[in-house]
Structure formats: C-alpha cells, structure tokens
C-alpha cells in the first residue's frame, strides 16, 4: 500500500495514476475526479455484484466520463465484471 495526499492506495501504480490525474485536474484537462466509484450490477431486481473502479473523471477533450482502473493483473473475476458492466450500463472501463 502507498499513501498520497493522506489517501491509502492498494498499490504504487494506483498512487502514481492518482498523482497524474491530480496534475491533469489542476491543468484543467479533466474535472470531477472521484475515487472508488461503484457500479451496482442488478439483473431483473437481483443484485449480482458491485464493480468498484479506481477512478472516475470527466475528460474535457473527449467530452465524456472516464471509468479508469490501474490494473496490475487482470483476474478472471475482473474480466467478467468488466463485461457485465459494459453489457448492463454501456460503461467501458479503461485500464492503465
């Protein structure tokens, strides 16, 4: 674990990504940066799982919200949740 700005991150990679996003936010490239946003995956009223991204922000150049994950290893569970989120919500998860 690594701590940046008093926030505990699961990895050094995630902390580096956060630091880079904070610089982009300060430069005005992105806005509304949030950490650990959740997508609830429900089908026909049944809660299947939650997907928790590392970051969510608005990219001013692309004019859209970006769901971002700082991935070290793409586990089978992660791959399945990524597909489920896309199928249920249309949200595409970006990985770095």
C-alpha atoms as an extended CHARMM CRD file, in Angstrom:
* protein
*
        96  EXT
         1         1  UNK       CA              0.0000000000        0.0000000000        0.0000000000  PROA      1               0.0000000000
         2         2  UNK       CA              1.0310000000        3.6010000000       -0.7120000000  PROA      2               0.0000000000
         3         3  UNK       CA             -0.2770000000        6.8370000000        0.7970000000  PROA      3               0.0000000000
         4         4  UNK       CA             -0.6170000000       10.0510000000       -1.2450000000  PROA      4               0.0000000000
         5         5  UNK       CA             -2.4540000000       13.1730000000       -0.0290000000  PROA      5               0.0000000000
         6         6  UNK       CA             -3.4810000000       11.1900000000        3.0500000000  PROA      6               0.0000000000
         7         7  UNK       CA             -5.2430000000        8.6070000000        0.8470000000  PROA      7               0.0000000000
         8         8  UNK       CA             -4.2690000000        4.9290000000        1.0590000000  PROA      8               0.0000000000
         9         9  UNK       CA             -3.8830000000        3.2380000000       -2.3260000000  PROA      9               0.0000000000
        10        10  UNK       CA             -3.6700000000       -0.5130000000       -2.8580000000  PROA      10              0.0000000000
        11        11  UNK       CA             -0.5240000000       -0.2120000000       -4.9930000000  PROA      11              0.0000000000
        12        12  UNK       CA              2.2290000000        2.1560000000       -6.0560000000  PROA      12              0.0000000000
        13        13  UNK       CA              0.8300000000        2.0540000000       -9.5840000000  PROA      13              0.0000000000
        14        14  UNK       CA             -2.5910000000        3.2430000000       -8.4040000000  PROA      14              0.0000000000
        15        15  UNK       CA             -0.9360000000        6.0340000000       -6.3850000000  PROA      15              0.0000000000
        16        16  UNK       CA              1.0890000000        7.1490000000       -9.4500000000  PROA      16              0.0000000000
        17        17  UNK       CA             -2.0430000000        7.1960000000      -11.6020000000  PROA      17              0.0000000000
        18        18  UNK       CA             -3.7980000000        9.2990000000       -8.9520000000  PROA      18              0.0000000000
        19        19  UNK       CA             -0.9040000000       11.7710000000       -8.8410000000  PROA      19              0.0000000000
        20        20  UNK       CA             -1.0090000000       12.0940000000      -12.6270000000  PROA      20              0.0000000000
        21        21  UNK       CA             -4.7740000000       12.6250000000      -12.6170000000  PROA      21              0.0000000000
        22        22  UNK       CA             -4.4530000000       15.3290000000       -9.9470000000  PROA      22              0.0000000000
        23        23  UNK       CA             -1.9500000000       17.1590000000      -12.1770000000  PROA      23              0.0000000000
        24        24  UNK       CA             -4.3180000000       16.8700000000      -15.1540000000  PROA      24              0.0000000000
        25        25  UNK       CA             -7.1660000000       18.1660000000      -12.9810000000  PROA      25              0.0000000000
        26        26  UNK       CA             -5.0740000000       21.1370000000      -11.8600000000  PROA      26              0.0000000000
        27        27  UNK       CA             -4.1980000000       21.8570000000      -15.5160000000  PROA      27              0.0000000000
        28        28  UNK       CA             -7.9080000000       21.8490000000      -16.4020000000  PROA      28              0.0000000000
        29        29  UNK       CA             -7.7280000000       18.8050000000      -18.6720000000  PROA      29              0.0000000000
        30        30  UNK       CA            -10.0990000000       16.7820000000      -16.5050000000  PROA      30              0.0000000000
        31        31  UNK       CA            -12.7570000000       17.5660000000      -13.9010000000  PROA      31              0.0000000000
        32        32  UNK       CA            -14.8480000000       15.8870000000      -11.2110000000  PROA      32              0.0000000000
        33        33  UNK       CA            -12.2010000000       13.3400000000      -10.2110000000  PROA      33              0.0000000000
        34        34  UNK       CA            -13.5710000000       10.7730000000       -7.7870000000  PROA      34              0.0000000000
        35        35  UNK       CA            -12.0550000000        7.6720000000       -6.2280000000  PROA      35              0.0000000000
        36        36  UNK       CA            -13.5570000000        4.2090000000       -5.8930000000  PROA      36              0.0000000000
        37        37  UNK       CA            -16.8490000000        4.8550000000       -7.7610000000  PROA      37              0.0000000000
        38        38  UNK       CA            -19.2530000000        1.9160000000       -7.7270000000  PROA      38              0.0000000000
        39        39  UNK       CA            -21.4910000000        0.3650000000      -10.3610000000  PROA      39              0.0000000000
        40        40  UNK       CA            -24.2190000000       -1.8580000000       -8.9260000000  PROA      40              0.0000000000
        41        41  UNK       CA            -24.8770000000       -4.7810000000      -11.2510000000  PROA      41              0.0000000000
        42        42  UNK       CA            -28.5010000000       -5.8640000000      -10.9090000000  PROA      42              0.0000000000
        43        43  UNK       CA            -30.4690000000       -8.0880000000      -13.2570000000  PROA      43              0.0000000000
        44        44  UNK       CA            -34.2610000000       -8.3220000000      -13.0220000000  PROA      44              0.0000000000
        45        45  UNK       CA            -34.1880000000       -6.9530000000       -9.4990000000  PROA      45              0.0000000000
        46        46  UNK       CA            -31.4740000000       -9.3730000000       -8.3340000000  PROA      46              0.0000000000
        47        47  UNK       CA            -28.1870000000       -7.8980000000       -7.1210000000  PROA      47              0.0000000000
        48        48  UNK       CA            -25.3930000000       -9.8320000000       -8.8220000000  PROA      48              0.0000000000
        49        49  UNK       CA            -22.3150000000       -7.8680000000       -7.7560000000  PROA      49              0.0000000000
        50        50  UNK       CA            -20.7220000000       -4.4520000000       -7.4290000000  PROA      50              0.0000000000
        51        51  UNK       CA            -17.9100000000       -3.2150000000       -9.6270000000  PROA      51              0.0000000000
        52        52  UNK       CA            -15.6010000000       -0.6850000000       -7.9930000000  PROA      52              0.0000000000
        53        53  UNK       CA            -13.3070000000        1.2620000000      -10.3190000000  PROA      53              0.0000000000
        54        54  UNK       CA            -10.2060000000        3.0440000000       -9.1160000000  PROA      54              0.0000000000
        55        55  UNK       CA            -11.1300000000        6.4340000000      -10.6190000000  PROA      55              0.0000000000
        56        56  UNK       CA            -13.9000000000        8.2960000000      -12.4020000000  PROA      56              0.0000000000
        57        57  UNK       CA            -13.4710000000       11.6910000000      -14.0590000000  PROA      57              0.0000000000
        58        58  UNK       CA            -14.7270000000       13.9120000000      -16.8600000000  PROA      58              0.0000000000
        59        59  UNK       CA            -12.2610000000       14.2280000000      -19.7480000000  PROA      59              0.0000000000
        60        60  UNK       CA            -12.7520000000       17.6960000000      -21.2420000000  PROA      60              0.0000000000
        61        61  UNK       CA            -11.0980000000       16.8280000000      -24.5930000000  PROA      61              0.0000000000
        62        62  UNK       CA            -13.1680000000       13.6630000000      -25.0800000000  PROA      62              0.0000000000
        63        63  UNK       CA            -16.2650000000       15.2860000000      -23.5410000000  PROA      63              0.0000000000
        64        64  UNK       CA            -17.1840000000       12.1780000000      -21.5780000000  PROA      64              0.0000000000
        65        65  UNK       CA            -16.7910000000       10.4320000000      -18.2510000000  PROA      65              0.0000000000
        66        66  UNK       CA            -13.8750000000        8.0010000000      -17.9720000000  PROA      66              0.0000000000
        67        67  UNK       CA            -14.0030000000        4.9590000000      -15.6830000000  PROA      67              0.0000000000
        68        68  UNK       CA            -10.3620000000        4.0620000000      -15.0390000000  PROA      68              0.0000000000
        69        69  UNK       CA             -8.7110000000        1.0750000000      -13.4050000000  PROA      69              0.0000000000
        70        70  UNK       CA             -4.9960000000        0.8850000000      -12.5880000000  PROA      70              0.0000000000
        71        71  UNK       CA             -4.5810000000       -2.8290000000      -13.2210000000  PROA      71              0.0000000000
        72        72  UNK       CA             -1.5990000000       -4.9500000000      -12.3910000000  PROA      72              0.0000000000
        73        73  UNK       CA             -3.2680000000       -8.2950000000      -13.0480000000  PROA      73              0.0000000000
        74        74  UNK       CA             -6.4960000000       -8.8240000000      -14.9850000000  PROA      74              0.0000000000
        75        75  UNK       CA             -8.1030000000      -11.6100000000      -12.9330000000  PROA      75              0.0000000000
        76        76  UNK       CA            -10.9250000000      -13.7610000000      -14.3390000000  PROA      76              0.0000000000
        77        77  UNK       CA            -13.3680000000      -12.0970000000      -11.9010000000  PROA      77              0.0000000000
        78        78  UNK       CA            -12.2840000000       -8.6400000000      -13.0710000000  PROA      78              0.0000000000
        79        79  UNK       CA            -12.6920000000       -9.6330000000      -16.7350000000  PROA      79              0.0000000000
        80        80  UNK       CA            -16.1900000000      -10.9450000000      -16.0420000000  PROA      80              0.0000000000
        81        81  UNK       CA            -17.2410000000       -7.8350000000      -14.1050000000  PROA      81              0.0000000000
        82        82  UNK       CA            -15.8620000000       -5.5940000000      -16.8630000000  PROA      82              0.0000000000
        83        83  UNK       CA            -18.0170000000       -7.4050000000      -19.4500000000  PROA      83              0.0000000000
        84        84  UNK       CA            -21.0470000000       -7.3420000000      -17.1420000000  PROA      84              0.0000000000
        85        85  UNK       CA            -20.7480000000       -3.5910000000      -16.5340000000  PROA      85              0.0000000000
        86        86  UNK       CA            -20.4810000000       -2.9520000000      -20.2850000000  PROA      86              0.0000000000
        87        87  UNK       CA            -23.4930000000       -5.1690000000      -21.0540000000  PROA      87              0.0000000000
        88        88  UNK       CA            -25.6890000000       -3.6730000000      -18.3160000000  PROA      88              0.0000000000
        89        89  UNK       CA            -24.7300000000        0.0050000000      -18.4770000000  PROA      89              0.0000000000
        90        90  UNK       CA            -22.7090000000        0.6670000000      -21.6240000000  PROA      90              0.0000000000
        91        91  UNK       CA            -19.8210000000        1.8580000000      -19.4490000000  PROA      91              0.0000000000
        92        92  UNK       CA            -16.4390000000        0.9990000000      -20.9370000000  PROA      92              0.0000000000
        93        93  UNK       CA            -13.6970000000        0.6150000000      -18.3600000000  PROA      93              0.0000000000
        94        94  UNK       CA            -10.2880000000        1.9800000000      -19.3360000000  PROA      94              0.0000000000
        95        95  UNK       CA             -7.2130000000        0.2340000000      -17.9700000000  PROA      95              0.0000000000
        96        96  UNK       CA             -3.7360000000        1.5980000000      -17.3590000000  PROA      96              0.0000000000
